[in-house]
């Protein structure tokens, strides 16, 4: 017999709902912005779809936030 997982708390359900909502808004915002834009990347300048710029920005922001959240306070 396997143990049943504990039901999610109200706070966990709220966080999950907010994460899905924010993700859906990000996807919607990205899909609406399909125009080509000129972007100065670190190694050059190219015409890039705005959706790529948005997705790269969101992923970098999420990665930085995750890394900062995992950082241990120094004694």
Secondary structure, 3 states (H helix, E strand, C coil): CCCCCCCCCHHHHHHHHHHHHHHHHHHHHHHHCCCEEEEEECCEEEEEEHHHHHHHHHHHHHHHHHHHHHCCCCC
